[in-house]
Amino acid sequence: DQQVKQNSPSLSVQEGRISILNCDYTNSMFDYFLWYKKYPAEGPTFLISISSIKDKNEDGRFTVFLNKSAKHLSLHIVPSQPGDSAVYFCAASGSGTYKYIFGTGTRLKVLA
Amino acid sequence: NAGVTQTPKFRVLKTGQSMTLLCAQDMNHEYMYWYRQDPGMGLRLIHYSVGEGTTAKGEVPDGYNVSRLKKQNFLLGLESAAPSQTSVYFCASSYSSGQETQYFGPGTRLLVL
């Protein structure tokens, strides 16, 4: 049973346009969410996080939105750049746990 | 500052062989984790440690053992490798309790024939 789902395995976007990556979760106990970016042959690197007390968090070109009632979060990248081409994982955890549950990832390709 | 390093980067094993993957971190992190990544499966937690001398099972612990004898090192052992353990293995560490960011190593690609 996949508690964190990324239903789009891949996404292609033109350079300069907005990229929207989606993530759904089923466990209502999750209250902290992160996005990681992964380039080939490298480990995932932290991108941005959001706590359930917020519905939006911004960091430069990256914004994460959280809709708790829908158990849905999304990552917006504006404007998209070719260097953003990577696999993006969302991850979720509940308070009092040390563990994150990761989604299956979405491969983003930004076309020049 | 090397962050999280993993040894080896790539290994080929025959079924039944054993090996140990080494993870080292120089950030003085208390928590360390071993994940495996398989196509279409995302990252799955194998074992984790919340401090020196402690270990705990994650989602997919069968066929693996771990040890955390020193705070900076977390070892993942395969006693008798199976083809189902062909995967990319990532180690991660985080600073303290709570919902801290995890920092990942570059991964070890393991092929079991």
Interface residues (C-beta under 8 A of the other chain):
Chain A: V4 Q6 P9 Y32 L34 Y36 A41 E42 G43 P44 T45 F46 S49 S51 F89 A91 S93 S95 Y98 K99 Y100 F102 G103 T104 G105
Chain B: V4 Y31 Y33 Y35 G40 M41 G42 L43 R44 L45 Y48 V50 G58 F90 A92 S94 S97 G98 Q99 T101 Q102 Y103 F104 G105 P106 G107
